Structures are given as C-alpha cells and as structure tokens.
Amino acid sequence: MSNTLQKKQKIRYRIRKKVTGTATKPRLSVFRSNNELYLQLINDDDSVTITSASTRDKDIVAQKGTKSEKSKLAGSAIARKAIDLGVKEVVFDRGGNLYHGRVKAAAEGAREAGLQF
C-alpha cells in the first residue's frame, strides 16, 4: 500500500473510533472514487446497511452536470430514502476524505432534503 493510502486508512480508523451508527441514528458513510460517489446509511449495532444511493443511480446518471452537482443529487436521494424509512438524524462519516468538493456537496444535498447531522 502506498504512503498516501496508508495515511488515508489511518484517518478512516481515527474517524471510525468516534463515529458509530445506531438504528435510530445511523451512520451516513461516504465513499468517493475518481468518478463516482457512493452513500450508505449503516446501522453499526447490527452491521446492516439500511439504504444506499450513488451517482450511478439511473435518475442521477440521466442528469447533466458536474460530478459535484451529481453528488448533491445523490445526497438528496439518500435523504429522501431515509425520511421514507423514518430516519431524520444521522452521523456523518466522510470516509477519510476532506470535507470539501463532492463530499461537501453530498452533505449539503442531504441537509437540504431534510436530514439532520
């Protein structure tokens, strides 16, 4: 593993020590690849993914725009799914990424759609 990946993994472990999700307040996990963004609501007590959304969903792929704009749409999509399941509060897990760009856009989209962090 390269030095950069080792640093990012250390950051992930440090975040995960502090951030855990429950059934009432799940963890909103963000995974950012070069081209896509994946979001999951996770209940860490039961080790279960409650729901997920990504920039690869059909309705988001059909949209035109930058990667940040599509990330914001993915954030609002997961917020709608969460609210349909009765979840209003989440714990945000940025997954070792800096809180800017696509990660920030996804968080803002989720907040605007009604999720509370």
C-alpha positions in Angstrom: 0.0 0.0 0.0 1.3 3.4 -0.9 2.1 6.0 1.7 -0.9 8.1 0.7 -3.3 5.2 1.1 -1.8 4.4 4.5 -2.4 7.9 5.7 -6.0 7.8 4.4 -6.6 4.5 6.1 -5.2 5.9 9.4 -7.6 8.8 9.1 -10.5 6.3 8.5 -9.7 4.4 11.6 -9.4 7.5 13.7 -12.9 8.7 12.4 -14.5 5.2 12.9 -13.3 5.1 16.6 -15.5 8.1 17.3 -18.4 7.7 14.8 -20.9 4.8 15.1 -24.4 4.4 13.8 -27.4 3.0 15.6 -30.9 2.1 14.5 -32.3 5.5 15.4 -29.3 7.5 14.3 -27.4 5.6 11.6 -24.0 6.5 10.1 -24.0 8.2 6.7 -20.9 6.8 5.1 -19.3 8.3 2.0 -17.1 6.5 -0.4 -15.5 8.7 -3.2 -13.9 7.1 -6.2 -12.3 9.1 -9.1 -15.6 9.2 -11.0 -18.4 8.2 -8.7 -19.7 8.9 -5.1 -21.5 6.2 -3.0 -23.5 6.9 0.1 -24.8 4.4 2.6 -26.9 4.6 5.8 -25.4 2.0 8.2 -26.6 0.6 11.5 -23.3 -0.4 13.2 -25.1 -2.2 16.1 -26.5 -4.8 13.7 -23.8 -4.4 11.0 -26.6 -3.7 8.4 -26.8 -1.3 5.5 -30.2 0.4 5.8 -30.2 2.1 2.4 -27.8 3.4 -0.2 -27.6 5.9 -3.1 -24.9 6.8 -5.6 -24.1 8.9 -8.6 -24.6 5.7 -10.7 -28.4 5.6 -9.9 -30.5 5.8 -13.1 -32.2 9.1 -12.3 -28.9 10.8 -11.4 -26.9 9.4 -14.5 -29.6 10.9 -16.7 -28.9 14.4 -15.4 -26.3 16.6 -17.0 -23.8 18.4 -14.8 -20.5 18.2 -13.0 -19.5 15.5 -10.5 -20.2 17.9 -7.6 -23.7 18.6 -8.9 -24.4 14.9 -9.2 -23.1 14.3 -5.7 -25.6 16.8 -4.4 -28.4 14.9 -6.1 -27.1 11.7 -4.6 -27.2 13.3 -1.1 -30.8 14.5 -1.6 -31.7 11.0 -2.9 -30.4 9.2 0.2 -32.1 11.8 2.4 -35.5 11.1 0.7 -35.0 7.3 1.2 -34.0 7.8 4.8 -37.0 10.0 5.6 -39.3 7.4 3.9 -37.8 4.9 6.4 -38.4 7.2 9.3 -34.8 8.3 9.9 -34.3 12.0 10.4 -31.0 12.2 12.2 -27.7 10.7 11.0 -24.0 10.8 12.0 -21.8 11.9 9.1 -18.7 9.7 8.2 -16.6 11.4 5.5 -14.6 8.2 5.0 -11.2 9.8 5.3 -11.9 12.4 2.6 -11.6 16.1 3.2 -14.9 17.9 3.8 -14.9 19.9 0.5 -15.9 19.3 -3.1 -18.1 16.3 -3.8 -18.2 15.2 -0.1 -19.4 18.6 1.0 -21.9 18.7 -1.9 -23.4 15.4 -0.9 -23.7 16.5 2.7 -25.4 19.8 1.7 -27.8 17.9 -0.6 -28.8 15.6 2.3 -29.3 18.6 4.7 -31.4 20.5 2.2 -33.6 17.4 1.7 -34.3 17.2 5.4 -31.6 15.1 7.2 -30.0 16.4 10.3 -26.4 15.8 11.2 
